[in-house]
Amino acid sequence: MKSVLKSVDWGKPALSLLESLYDLEPDKPAVLHIRHTERPPYDPDISNQLLCTIGGMKAAVEFGRGVPPERVVRLHSTKIKRAEQTAQSIGEGLASRGIDPTYSERFDDLMILDSKNASTYLSENLKRSRGEVEASINFTDDWCAGLTPPAFCDSKRFARFFADHTIASLEGAEPSGLDIYVTHDVWVGCLLWHWFGITTPSDGIGFLDGFLLQPREGAMTLWFRGEKRIVESP
């Protein structure tokens, strides 16, 4: 069967994450935070209605098939449909490997407090950027620096919420547990910045891109873009 992830220009980081899963210490839980799979071009006026492409869902199934079969998986996602579709497609891939995932918590859009003003800001940000990747990076930078309007929540509080949730997931996981959080590029970028001081790469957070964490004595191991490092717990 032809690999979708090897045939798309955004697939390399996702494949790197799958490779990192085989570098995990056995019988220790881990957490993945990833962006949803491929969707059509971004339109801020209908952002939450954009669904995954057919190719994107096939890539997410392939991603699920790449998870080590000894892992006990819980899937979390936002309530935005493309994130739910991604989690379901990953679940299909997991099932094909004999893994019966648990579909866990679904998050509201915790980032946006005022949809109308947020949409206006995001539209203007897209117009002054050279494409949606640059727009995403610019927004992530501004949000994490506290430069966005009050239509968006405080990014530090947002990162703290997911830090607490991630740690709770790890503490309540099976020894071989793997919690997969399917969210959005700006969400992943926010966590990378506030947890580890890592800025968004110049090519943005692509589809099925993200990072992997596993606790160790007094710290955590982080895998991101093929690099492994020891970091403090968020």
C-alpha positions in Angstrom: 0.0 0.0 0.0 1.4 3.4 -1.0 2.3 5.7 1.9 0.3 8.9 1.9 2.6 10.5 4.5 5.6 9.8 2.2 3.9 11.3 -0.8 2.8 14.7 0.6 5.1 17.7 1.3 3.9 18.0 4.9 4.4 14.4 5.9 8.0 14.4 7.1 7.4 15.7 10.7 4.5 13.2 11.1 6.8 10.3 10.0 9.4 11.6 12.4 7.0 11.5 15.3 6.0 7.9 14.5 9.7 7.0 14.5 10.1 8.6 17.9 7.3 6.4 19.3 9.7 3.5 18.9 12.3 5.3 21.0 10.1 5.5 24.0 11.1 3.7 27.2 8.8 0.6 27.5 6.2 0.4 30.3 6.2 4.2 30.8 3.3 6.4 29.6 3.8 9.1 27.0 1.8 12.0 25.5 1.5 13.2 21.9 0.3 16.7 21.1 -0.4 17.0 17.3 -2.2 19.2 14.8 -5.2 17.7 12.9 -4.7 16.3 9.5 -5.0 18.1 6.1 -7.9 20.4 5.4 -8.7 22.8 2.5 -7.1 26.3 2.4 -7.8 28.4 5.4 -10.7 30.8 5.5 -11.1 32.6 8.8 -14.8 33.3 8.2 -15.6 29.6 8.1 -12.6 28.2 10.0 -14.5 25.9 12.3 -16.5 24.5 9.5 -13.5 23.3 7.4 -13.3 19.5 7.3 -10.4 17.2 6.5 -9.6 16.2 3.0 -10.0 12.6 1.9 -6.2 12.4 1.6 -5.9 13.9 5.0 -8.1 11.2 6.6 -6.1 8.5 4.8 -2.9 10.0 6.2 -4.4 10.0 9.7 -5.4 6.3 9.3 -1.8 5.6 8.3 -0.6 7.6 11.3 -2.7 5.4 13.6 -1.2 2.2 11.9 2.2 3.5 12.8 1.7 3.5 16.6 3.5 0.6 18.3 0.9 -2.1 19.0 1.9 -2.5 22.7 0.6 1.0 23.5 -2.7 1.6 25.3 -4.1 4.6 23.5 -6.5 7.4 24.6 -7.6 9.9 22.0 -8.5 13.5 22.9 -9.5 16.2 20.5 -11.2 19.6 20.2 -14.8 19.7 19.3 -13.9 21.3 15.9 -15.0 18.7 13.4 -11.7 18.3 11.5 -9.9 17.5 14.8 -12.7 14.9 15.6 -12.3 13.5 12.1 -8.6 13.2 12.6 -9.0 11.4 16.0 -11.5 9.0 14.5 -9.2 8.3 11.5 -6.2 7.7 13.8 -8.5 5.3 15.7 -9.3 3.4 12.5 -5.6 2.9 11.9 -5.0 1.8 15.5 -7.8 -0.7 15.3 -6.2 -2.2 12.2 -3.1 -2.9 14.4 -5.3 -4.5 17.1 -5.3 -1.5 19.4 -8.7 -0.6 20.8 -8.4 3.1 21.6 -10.5 5.0 24.1 -12.1 8.2 22.9 -11.6 10.6 25.8 -12.2 14.3 26.4 -13.3 16.7 23.7 -12.3 20.3 24.2 -14.3 23.5 23.4 -12.4 26.2 21.4 -10.7 27.4 24.6 -8.6 29.9 22.7 -11.4 32.2 21.4 -13.5 34.2 23.7 -15.2 36.5 21.1 -15.8 34.8 17.8 -16.8 37.9 15.8 -13.8 40.0 16.8 -11.5 37.0 16.6 -12.6 36.4 13.0 -11.9 40.0 12.1 -8.4 39.9 13.6 -7.6 36.6 11.9 -8.8 37.9 8.6 -6.6 41.0 8.9 -3.7 38.9 10.0 -4.0 36.7 6.9 -4.2 39.7 4.6 -0.9 41.2 6.0 0.9 37.8 5.8 2.4 36.0 2.9 0.1 32.9 3.0 -1.5 31.0 5.8 1.7 29.5 7.2 3.2 32.9 7.9 -0.2 34.0 9.2 -0.2 31.1 11.7 3.4 31.9 12.8 2.6 35.6 13.2 -0.5 34.9 15.2 1.2 32.4 17.5 4.1 34.8 18.1 1.6 37.7 18.9 -0.6 35.5 21.0 2.2 34.1 23.1 3.7 37.7 23.5 0.3 39.0 24.7 -0.2 41.3 21.7 -3.5 39.9 20.5 -6.8 41.6 21.3 -9.1 40.4 24.2 -11.1 38.3 21.7 -8.5 35.6 22.6 -7.8 34.1 26.0 -4.5 34.6 27.8 -2.0 32.2 26.2 -0.2 31.5 29.5 -3.4 30.4 31.2 -4.2 28.3 28.1 -0.8 26.6 28.3 -1.2 26.1 32.1 -4.5 24.4 31.5 -3.1 21.9 29.1 0.0 21.4 31.2 -2.2 20.4 34.1 -4.3 18.2 31.9 -1.3 16.5 30.3 0.3 15.7 33.7 -3.0 14.4 35.0 -3.2 12.1 31.9 0.3 10.8 32.5 -0.4 10.2 36.2 -3.6 8.3 35.4 -2.3 6.3 32.4 -1.5 2.6 32.0 2.3 1.8 32.2 2.3 1.5 28.4 -0.3 4.3 27.9 -0.2 6.8 25.1 -2.5 9.9 25.2 -2.9 11.5 21.8 -4.2 15.1 21.8 -5.5 16.2 18.4 -5.8 20.0 18.3 -4.5 22.9 16.0 -1.3 24.5 14.8 -1.5 27.6 17.0 -2.4 25.4 20.1 0.6 23.2 19.6 2.8 26.3 18.9 1.6 27.9 22.2 2.5 24.8 24.2 5.9 24.6 22.6 6.7 28.2 23.4 5.3 28.4 27.0 6.4 24.9 28.1 9.8 24.7 26.5 10.7 28.1 25.0 10.6 26.6 21.4 9.4 29.0 18.8 7.3 27.9 15.8 9.5 26.6 13.0 9.8 28.7 9.8 7.6 26.2 8.0 4.9 26.3 10.7 3.3 23.4 12.5 2.1 21.2 9.7 -0.7 18.7 9.5 -0.1 15.8 12.0 2.9 17.7 13.2 3.6 18.1 16.9 5.7 16.8 19.8 6.0 13.7 22.0 6.7 13.7 25.8 7.6 11.0 28.3 8.3 11.5 32.0 11.6 10.5 33.5 13.2 11.0 36.9 12.7 14.7 37.8 12.2 15.8 34.1 10.7 14.8 30.8 12.1 13.6 27.4 10.8 15.7 24.5 10.9 14.6 20.8 10.2 17.4 18.3 11.2 17.4 14.6 13.6 14.5 15.0 15.4 16.0 17.9 15.4 14.5 21.4 16.1 16.6 24.5 15.6 16.6 28.2 13.3 19.3 29.5 11.6 20.4 32.7 8.1 19.2 33.3 5.6 21.9 32.0 
